[in-house]
Amino acid sequence: MKKQHLLWSLVIWSFIILLSFGWNYYSVKSSNDELVLNKFRAFFEQLVVTRSWNADHGGVYVPVTKKTQPNQYLKDSLRDVVTTNGIRLTKVNPAFMTRQIAEINELKNDFQFHITSLKPIRPGNKPDSWETKSLEMFESGAKENIELITNGSVSRYRYMAPLVTEKNCLQCHAIQGYKIGDIRGGMSISFTAMPYSNHVNKQIFTLGVFHLILLLVGAIGLWMYYRMANKYLLIIENKNKELTKANSERDKFYSIIAHDLRSPLGDFLGLTKIMSEEIYGLSKEEIHKYSTALNDSAESLYKLLENLLSWSRLKRNVINFNPEKLNMKEIVDNSYSVLKIPIENKKQNVEINISEEQCVYADKEMLKTVIRNLLSNASKFTHKGGSIYVSAKTENGETLISVKDTGIGIPETMIDKLFSLGEKTSRRGTDNEASSGLGLLLCKEFIEKNNGSLWVESKEEMGTTFYFLLPNAKDA
């Protein structure tokens, strides 16, 4: 997963969260607005029903008290009456009744309502600017008006709906010219918005926290997915590289086999053909010469096949690996004894300068293979009468082993290719001995598997020295 994909995923996730928060914010606000509107409508309808009941009875008589004085704006000859037992009564019309109910609600519930008109009979019913605007809206066909009015730090919901002239309303308003169905005014209602705004703010805060948590959880999830996906993609990529490398090494491996088997097999076939066709005409010297050449070809094939087998087992990870404490001198002496005859045939001098106390920690068979290959190469590329020196030096918990010869050396352009599979590094020895180049690569792999390192120093016609380091047995 690329970083830009992660960024796009985070952007999309943030957009989804923002969209969800916006929708829920809208829902909360809409639900609150609907709740407030329904409350206003219910209260308005209740007041209208109450006023209608009063009007149907032509007004209602109540005792005159300090708080309820005769309505000076009610033009009715029967406004004030006295009962037979002397109780003074005054008629309360719908407008007067509404005003008294409004006063009670304002004191007890902070709930205000006000009947008003563009042509009020009572000056106190004159509309304010907001009510005037609402009444003009009703004249234009509006059914109601609701707003949230903020004055400084105080906010109130205001609602107003029209009052339509009915038959029982004409008792008081016919003189103003109103007819049934006319809008004679309206009734405004208001209450504080604080409880509703506090409730809405709590819901929005909860929504904000919830969506923030969702955003963070999603972002963390995407980040973890990004890390895990990249981790597995890296594993897959590395596996692909390993597979590509393995396929490349396999192809190079097959190329080595084809190239390095062709020469000795060709020699072998050529010599056997000569001997089979001309055996009876060959002298003893010629037979000895051809049989010696056959032996050299067979020996070269054997060494090559032995190295190929070791290489194959190493790459398939099925080779036995049993590191142990090894006496370095014993290993070198044993390996030299295997190669003693071909070395003596070239009249080469071998000096081994390793003490009996020098021990390393390594796999015995691997180390013997390394020593045999290095000694074989030293002899192969050294002229007759040359010298080979094997020595060891121990310090800092490691043993440095060197195999030095006085041979033809290695061209500088070839040194860097010695340990690379598939590079052209094989050369004929000083007596035309065959060489595959695979032995040195195998030596390096074996030494590194034993937690060591191998390198070479060489100049043409000045000899070659191979060095390798191995951990001491006491430090293993």
Secondary structure, 3 states (H helix, E strand, C coil): CCHHHHHHHHHHHHHHHHHHHHHHHHHHHHHHHHHHHHHHHHHHHHHHHHHHHHHHCCCEEEECCCCCCCCCCCCCCCCEEECCCCCEEEEECHHHHHHHHHHHHHHHHCEEEEEECCCCCCHHHCCCHHHHHHHHHHHCCCCCEEEEEEECCEEEEEEEEEEECCHHHHHHHHHHCCCCCCEEEEEEEEEECHHHHHHHHHHHHHHHHHHHHHHHHHHHHHHHHHHHHHHHHHHHHHHHHHHHHHHHHHHHHHHHHHHHHHHHHHHHHHHHHHHHHHHHHCCHHHHHHHHHHHHHHHHHHHHHHHHHHHHHHHHCCCCCCCEEEEEHHHHHHHHHHHHHHHHHHCCCEEEEECCCCCEEEEEHHHHHHHHHHHHHHHHHCCCCCCEEEEEEEEECCEEEEEEEECCCCCCHHHHCCCCCCCCCCCCCCCCCCCCCCHHHHHHHHHHHHCCCEEEEEECCCCCEEEEEEEEEHHHC
